[in-house]
Amino acid sequence: MKHTASFLVPLSAVILLSLLMAFGCNRTIDSTDPVRTLPDAPSTPINVSATLDTQSVTLSWEVPDTAVVKRFRIYLTDSSGANARLRDSTMGVSFSQTLTGLALNQTVYFRVATVGREGIEGLRSTPPLRVRVAPMSILIENGNIYTNRRNVTIQVNAPSGAADIKLSENEDLAGAVFQPFSSQMSFTLSDGDGVKLVFAQLVFDDGTQTGVPLVDGITLDTRARIDTVYFRPPSTIFTSGSAIDFRLRSGETGGTARISFPGENGVALYDDGSGIDSTANDGVYAARYIVPLAMTVKDGQVTGLFTDAAGNQAPARTAYSLLNIEPVNQPPTAVVLAGNSDSTGAHLTWSQNGDSDFAMYRLYRSTDTTRAVDTTSQLVAILNTQSTTSYDDAVLRSYPALAYRIYVFDQLGRATPSNKVVVIR
């Protein structure tokens, strides 16, 4: 006799399956065993909120009953909550998730659903959470490196909808209170010079807020100083054309420095590694000064002046040594003149003058070769280039002979004559 196996199905299960087939269900069931009782759907997430950063958003939520939670799923939807697309899911029972890769300056909506231990997904949170990821930042004093005032202005770059802000020098913003948002906020830095960091947290009109605090830094510098002012070589009587090396040591970089003494109101010094400044940005400012003509300084006081990068002016400081400069009393050095002739005229040459205060050559001639040639004689040429050492004079073709002399002039107007030369045609 052939036996046929049979199973008894409870009537309640048959009715439940019939209803499911007739009306459908938005829950997922991992098991297909119709005998088992359908588990209850897990709790729907509530109090869904977001914290914003410049390139990410962290969603947080709660559930009334955590006992059956396996994980959570996060959906992108439209503003009505429809057209849901799975965006992410937690690895386990975590009540927050950070999402990256979101498009900037675009509004998106999120809903969160609980997945129970039986694999059933519950209802998604409502209403959809509106989030807009946008660049955010703060700048102290428009991004300046230094300030000499404790009261500063903070520029806040935030998307529309920012409602409140709190500022603090504490990274956890402990003790700070929210105040109405403005893109220009006033803030008082703590006392004492040094680097100051300011942190900010924003709250938006939809309840979202920033996560990691926005931050910017600035150096508070309320005073400047000059350590020492000096020149080299010391204890020297300088003359016209002498080189004097001035230095000012402040210990601060990025400032402007100068020295003054009788006859000079502002010789700029530099800390850029150029000239006699051997090391850039070491707080020592230096420059080489060439003494001009006719300068006289008797026991002059050399004063250093300094303004730091924050705009603070240091008290003036004087050099320990006194400055003495005497003008050069020697007249210009004479040159040696020579001449010859050919069919084109006279050809004159002379040795080059090497004085540092050279001004010009002046060439004179006379048709009377028996008399002296001086500055009252006929002026032939004015030559301003020190390296010029020759001149051709075609006038000789009209005379049997001409007498010449060249004078060297310095910048004080003093002149020294050369020897007299007679050139025969």
C-alpha positions as CSV (number, residue, x, y, z in Angstrom):
1,M,0.0,0.0,0.0
2,K,1.4,3.4,-1.0
3,H,1.5,6.1,1.7
4,T,1.4,9.8,1.0
5,A,3.1,12.3,3.4
6,S,0.9,15.2,4.6
7,F,1.3,18.2,6.8
8,L,-1.2,20.0,9.0
9,V,-1.2,23.7,8.5
10,P,-2.9,25.8,11.1
11,L,-5.9,27.7,9.9
12,S,-4.6,31.0,11.3
13,A,-1.5,30.7,9.1
14,V,-3.5,30.0,6.0
15,I,-5.6,33.1,6.7
16,L,-2.5,35.3,7.3
17,L,-0.9,34.1,4.1
18,S,-4.0,34.8,2.1
19,L,-4.2,38.3,3.5
20,L,-0.5,39.0,2.7
21,M,-1.0,37.7,-0.9
22,A,-4.1,39.8,-1.3
23,F,-2.8,43.2,0.1
24,G,1.0,43.0,0.1
25,C,3.4,44.1,2.8
26,N,6.3,46.6,2.9
27,R,8.4,44.5,5.3
28,T,11.1,42.1,4.3
29,I,11.0,38.6,5.9
30,D,14.1,36.4,5.6
31,S,12.2,33.2,6.4
32,T,9.6,31.6,3.9
33,D,8.3,29.1,6.4
34,P,4.5,29.8,6.5
35,V,4.0,27.9,9.7
36,R,6.0,30.4,11.8
37,T,4.3,33.4,13.3
38,L,5.4,36.7,11.6
39,P,7.6,38.7,14.1
40,D,6.6,42.2,15.1
41,A,8.2,45.1,13.1
42,P,11.1,46.8,14.9
43,S,10.7,50.3,16.3
44,T,10.8,53.2,13.9
45,P,13.7,55.6,14.5
46,I,12.8,58.9,16.2
47,N,14.5,62.2,16.9
48,V,16.6,61.9,13.7
49,S,19.1,64.8,13.6
50,A,22.1,65.9,11.7
51,T,25.5,67.5,12.4
52,L,27.2,69.2,9.5
53,D,30.8,69.5,8.5
54,T,32.2,71.1,5.4
55,Q,32.2,67.9,3.4
56,S,30.2,65.4,5.4
57,V,27.0,65.0,7.5
58,T,26.6,62.8,10.6
59,L,23.0,61.5,11.2
60,S,21.9,60.5,14.7
61,W,18.7,58.9,15.9
62,E,17.0,57.0,18.7
63,V,14.7,54.0,18.9
64,P,12.2,53.2,21.7
65,D,13.2,49.5,21.8
66,T,16.7,48.5,21.1
67,A,16.4,44.8,22.1
68,V,15.6,43.5,18.6
69,V,17.8,45.9,16.6
70,K,20.3,44.3,14.1
71,R,21.3,47.4,12.1
72,F,19.9,50.5,10.5
73,R,19.4,51.6,6.9
74,I,19.6,55.1,5.7
75,Y,17.6,56.3,2.6
76,L,17.8,59.3,0.3
77,T,14.3,60.5,-0.5
78,D,12.6,63.5,-2.0
79,S,11.0,66.2,0.1
80,S,7.8,64.1,0.6
81,G,9.7,61.0,1.7
82,A,9.0,59.1,-1.5
83,N,11.4,57.7,-4.2
84,A,13.6,56.2,-1.5
85,R,17.1,55.0,-2.5
86,L,19.3,53.1,-0.1
87,R,22.3,55.4,0.7
88,D,24.1,53.5,3.5
89,S,23.6,51.2,6.4
90,T,25.3,50.7,9.8
91,M,27.6,47.7,10.5
92,G,25.7,46.9,13.6
93,V,23.7,48.5,16.4
94,S,25.0,52.1,15.9
95,F,22.9,55.1,16.4
96,S,24.8,57.4,14.1
97,Q,26.4,57.3,10.7
98,T,28.7,59.7,8.9
99,L,28.0,60.2,5.2
100,T,30.6,61.6,2.8
101,G,30.6,62.3,-0.9
102,L,27.5,64.4,-0.9
103,A,27.2,67.1,-3.5
104,L,28.0,70.6,-2.1
105,N,25.3,73.3,-2.1
106,Q,22.5,70.8,-2.8
107,T,19.6,70.0,-0.5
108,V,18.9,66.3,0.2
109,Y,16.5,64.4,2.4
110,F,17.1,61.4,4.6
111,R,14.9,58.7,6.3
112,V,16.2,56.0,8.6
113,A,14.7,52.5,9.1
114,T,15.5,49.8,11.7
115,V,16.3,46.3,10.6
116,G,15.4,43.7,13.3
117,R,17.3,40.5,14.3
118,E,14.8,38.5,12.2
119,G,15.8,40.6,9.1
120,I,12.5,42.6,9.0
121,E,12.8,46.2,8.2
122,G,10.5,48.5,10.0
123,L,8.9,51.7,9.0
124,R,11.1,54.6,7.9
125,S,11.4,57.7,10.1
126,T,9.2,60.7,9.4
127,P,9.3,63.4,8.4
128,P,12.3,63.3,6.0
129,L,15.3,65.1,7.5
130,R,16.4,68.0,5.3
131,V,20.2,68.5,5.0
132,R,22.3,70.9,2.9
133,V,26.0,70.4,2.8
134,A,27.9,73.5,2.0
135,P,31.4,75.0,2.5
136,M,31.8,76.6,6.0
137,S,34.7,78.5,7.5
138,I,35.6,81.3,9.8
139,L,38.3,83.9,9.3
140,I,39.8,86.1,12.0
141,E,40.5,89.7,10.8
142,N,40.1,88.6,7.1
143,G,42.8,85.9,7.5
144,N,45.5,88.2,8.8
145,I,48.5,86.5,10.5
146,Y,48.8,89.1,13.3
147,T,46.6,91.5,15.2
148,N,47.6,94.0,17.9
149,R,44.1,94.2,19.3
150,R,42.2,91.7,21.5
151,N,38.9,92.8,20.0
152,V,38.7,91.2,16.6
153,T,36.1,90.6,13.9
154,I,35.4,87.1,12.7
155,Q,34.0,86.6,9.2
156,V,31.7,83.6,9.1
157,N,31.1,81.7,5.8
158,A,28.0,79.6,6.2
159,P,25.0,78.6,4.0
160,S,21.6,80.2,4.3
161,G,19.6,79.2,7.3
162,A,22.3,79.7,9.9
163,A,20.4,80.9,13.0
164,D,22.8,80.8,15.9
165,I,26.5,80.7,16.6
166,K,28.8,80.3,19.6
167,L,32.4,81.1,19.7
168,S,35.2,80.1,22.1
169,E,38.9,79.6,22.4
170,N,38.1,76.2,23.9
171,E,37.8,73.4,21.3
172,D,34.9,71.9,23.2
173,L,33.2,75.3,23.3
174,A,32.7,74.8,27.1
175,G,31.1,77.8,28.7
176,A,30.2,79.5,25.3
177,V,26.6,80.4,24.7
178,F,24.7,80.7,21.4
179,Q,24.0,84.1,20.0
180,P,22.1,85.3,16.9
181,F,24.1,84.5,13.8
182,S,25.8,87.2,11.7
183,S,28.4,86.9,9.0
184,Q,30.5,89.4,11.0
185,M,30.9,88.5,14.6
186,S,32.8,90.4,17.3
187,F,35.0,88.4,19.6
188,T,37.5,89.3,22.4
189,L,40.7,87.2,22.5
190,S,42.1,86.1,25.8
191,D,44.8,88.2,27.4
192,G,48.5,87.5,26.6
193,D,50.5,87.6,23.4
194,G,50.7,84.5,21.3
195,V,48.8,82.3,18.9
196,K,45.0,82.3,19.5
197,L,42.6,79.7,18.1
198,V,38.9,80.5,17.9
199,F,36.4,77.7,17.5
200,A,32.8,78.1,16.2
201,Q,29.6,76.0,16.2
202,L,26.5,76.8,14.1
203,V,22.9,75.9,14.5
204,F,20.5,76.2,11.5
205,D,16.8,77.1,11.4
206,D,15.9,73.4,10.8
207,G,17.7,72.3,13.9
208,T,20.8,70.9,12.3
209,Q,24.1,72.0,13.7
210,T,27.8,71.7,12.8
211,G,29.8,68.8,14.2
212,V,33.5,69.3,14.2
213,P,34.0,73.0,15.2
214,L,35.1,75.5,12.6
215,V,38.5,77.0,13.6
216,D,40.9,79.7,12.6
217,G,44.0,81.1,14.3
218,I,45.8,84.5,14.6
219,T,48.8,85.7,16.5
220,L,48.0,88.4,19.1
221,D,51.0,90.7,19.3
222,T,50.5,93.9,21.4
223,R,54.0,95.1,21.8
224,A,57.2,95.6,19.8
225,R,60.8,95.9,21.0
226,I,64.3,96.8,19.9
227,D,67.0,94.8,21.5
228,T,70.0,96.7,20.2
229,V,71.2,99.1,17.5
230,Y,74.8,99.2,16.3
231,F,77.0,100.0,13.3
232,R,80.3,98.7,12.0
233,P,83.2,99.5,12.0
234,P,82.7,101.3,15.4
235,S,85.0,104.1,16.7
236,T,85.8,105.2,13.1
237,I,85.7,108.6,11.5
238,F,84.0,108.0,8.2
239,T,84.4,110.2,5.1
240,S,82.7,110.7,1.8
241,G,82.3,107.3,0.0
242,S,82.8,105.3,3.2
243,A,80.6,102.3,3.8
244,I,78.8,102.0,7.2
245,D,77.0,98.8,8.1
246,F,73.9,99.5,10.3
247,R,72.0,96.7,12.2
248,L,68.9,96.6,14.4
249,R,68.1,93.5,16.4
250,S,64.4,93.1,17.4
251,G,63.8,89.4,17.7
252,E,60.7,89.8,15.5
253,T,60.3,89.0,11.8
254,G,58.1,90.6,9.2
255,G,58.5,94.1,10.5
256,T,59.9,97.3,9.1
257,A,63.1,98.9,10.5
258,R,65.1,102.0,9.9
259,I,67.8,104.1,11.5
260,S,68.3,107.8,11.6
261,F,71.1,110.2,12.5
262,P,71.9,113.8,11.9
263,G,71.5,114.4,8.2
264,E,69.6,111.2,7.5
265,N,66.0,110.7,8.7
266,G,65.3,107.2,7.6
267,V,67.8,104.6,6.3
268,A,65.7,101.4,5.6
269,L,67.0,98.2,7.0
270,Y,66.1,94.7,5.7
271,D,65.8,91.1,7.1
272,D,65.4,89.4,3.7
273,G,68.9,87.8,3.4
274,S,70.0,90.4,0.8
275,G,73.0,92.7,0.9
276,I,74.8,92.5,4.2
277,D,71.8,90.7,5.9
278,S,73.3,87.2,6.1
279,T,70.2,85.4,7.3
280,A,66.6,86.1,6.2
281,N,63.8,86.3,8.8
282,D,66.1,86.0,11.9
283,G,64.9,89.3,13.5
284,V,68.1,91.2,12.6
285,Y,67.6,94.0,10.1
286,A,70.6,95.4,8.2
287,A,71.8,97.7,5.4
288,R,75.0,99.2,4.1
289,Y,75.1,103.0,3.9
290,I,77.5,104.9,1.6
291,V,78.4,108.3,3.0
292,P,77.5,111.0,0.4
293,L,79.7,114.0,-0.4
294,A,79.9,117.0,1.9
295,M,78.3,115.2,4.9
296,T,79.5,116.2,8.3
297,V,78.4,114.5,11.5
298,K,80.0,115.2,14.9
299,D,79.3,112.8,17.7
300,G,75.9,112.0,16.1
301,Q,73.4,109.8,17.8
302,V,72.2,106.8,15.8
303,T,68.6,106.0,16.5
304,G,66.8,102.7,15.6
305,L,63.0,102.7,14.8
306,F,61.0,99.5,14.4
307,T,57.3,98.6,13.6
308,D,56.4,95.0,13.9
309,A,54.2,92.9,11.6
310,A,51.2,93.6,13.8
311,G,51.6,97.4,13.6
312,N,53.1,98.0,17.0
313,Q,55.8,100.7,17.2
314,A,58.7,99.9,19.5
315,P,60.2,102.6,21.7
316,A,63.1,104.2,19.8
317,R,66.6,102.9,20.8
318,T,70.0,104.5,20.3
319,A,73.3,102.9,19.4
320,Y,76.0,102.8,22.1
321,S,78.6,104.4,19.8
322,L,78.4,107.9,18.4
323,L,78.8,108.5,14.7
324,N,81.4,110.8,13.2
325,I,81.6,111.7,9.5
326,E,84.1,114.3,8.0
327,P,84.0,115.4,4.4
328,V,86.9,114.7,2.1
329,N,89.2,117.7,1.9
330,Q,91.4,116.6,-0.9
331,P,90.8,118.0,-4.4
332,P,90.2,115.7,-7.4
333,T,93.1,113.6,-8.6
334,A,94.7,115.0,-11.7
335,V,95.0,113.0,-15.0
336,V,97.8,113.0,-17.5
337,L,97.0,114.4,-20.9
338,A,98.7,113.4,-24.2
339,G,98.0,114.4,-27.8
340,N,99.0,113.9,-31.4
341,S,97.6,114.8,-34.8
342,D,96.9,113.6,-38.3
343,S,95.0,114.9,-41.3
344,T,91.6,114.8,-39.4
345,G,92.7,116.9,-36.5
346,A,94.0,116.5,-32.9
347,H,93.6,113.2,-31.0
348,L,93.7,113.6,-27.2
349,T,94.0,110.9,-24.6
350,W,94.3,110.9,-20.8
351,S,94.6,108.6,-17.9
352,Q,91.3,107.7,-16.1
353,N,90.4,109.4,-12.9
354,G,89.5,107.0,-10.1
355,D,88.0,109.2,-7.4
356,S,84.7,108.1,-5.9
357,D,83.3,111.6,-6.0
358,F,84.1,112.2,-9.7
359,A,81.6,114.5,-11.4
360,M,83.0,115.3,-14.9
361,Y,85.9,116.1,-17.2
362,R,86.1,119.5,-18.9
363,L,88.5,120.0,-21.9
364,Y,89.8,123.5,-22.7
365,R,91.9,124.8,-25.5
366,S,93.8,128.0,-26.6
367,T,95.0,129.1,-30.0
368,D,97.9,130.9,-28.3
369,T,100.2,128.1,-27.4
370,T,102.5,130.4,-25.4
371,R,99.9,131.2,-22.8
372,A,98.3,129.2,-20.0
373,V,95.2,127.1,-20.6
374,D,92.7,127.4,-17.8
375,T,89.0,127.5,-17.1
376,T,88.8,130.9,-18.7
377,S,90.0,129.4,-22.0
378,Q,87.6,128.1,-24.7
379,L,85.6,125.1,-23.4
380,V,85.8,122.3,-25.9
381,A,83.8,119.5,-24.3
382,I,82.1,118.4,-21.0
383,L,82.4,114.6,-20.5
384,N,80.3,113.1,-17.6
385,T,81.5,109.5,-18.0
386,Q,84.5,108.7,-15.8
387,S,85.7,105.9,-18.1
388,T,85.9,108.3,-21.1
389,T,89.6,108.9,-21.8
390,S,89.8,110.3,-25.4
391,Y,88.6,113.1,-27.5
392,D,89.1,114.1,-31.2
393,D,89.2,117.8,-32.2
394,A,88.9,118.6,-35.9
395,V,89.4,122.3,-35.3
396,L,93.2,121.8,-35.4
397,R,93.0,121.6,-39.2
398,S,92.4,125.4,-39.2
399,Y,95.4,126.3,-37.0
400,P,99.1,125.5,-37.1
401,A,98.9,124.4,-33.4
402,L,96.6,124.4,-30.4
403,A,97.2,124.1,-26.7
404,Y,94.9,121.8,-24.5
405,R,94.3,121.1,-20.8
406,I,91.7,118.9,-19.2
407,Y,90.2,119.5,-15.7
408,V,88.7,116.9,-13.4
409,F,85.7,118.2,-11.3
410,D,84.4,116.5,-8.2
411,Q,80.8,116.6,-6.8
412,L,81.6,119.6,-4.7
413,G,82.6,121.6,-7.7
414,R,86.3,121.5,-7.0
415,A,88.6,121.1,-10.0
416,T,92.2,119.9,-10.7
417,P,94.0,120.6,-14.0
418,S,96.1,118.2,-16.0
419,N,99.3,119.0,-17.7
420,K,99.3,121.3,-20.7
421,V,99.7,119.7,-24.2
422,V,100.5,121.5,-27.5
423,V,99.4,119.6,-30.6
424,I,100.9,120.7,-33.9
425,R,99.0,120.2,-37.2
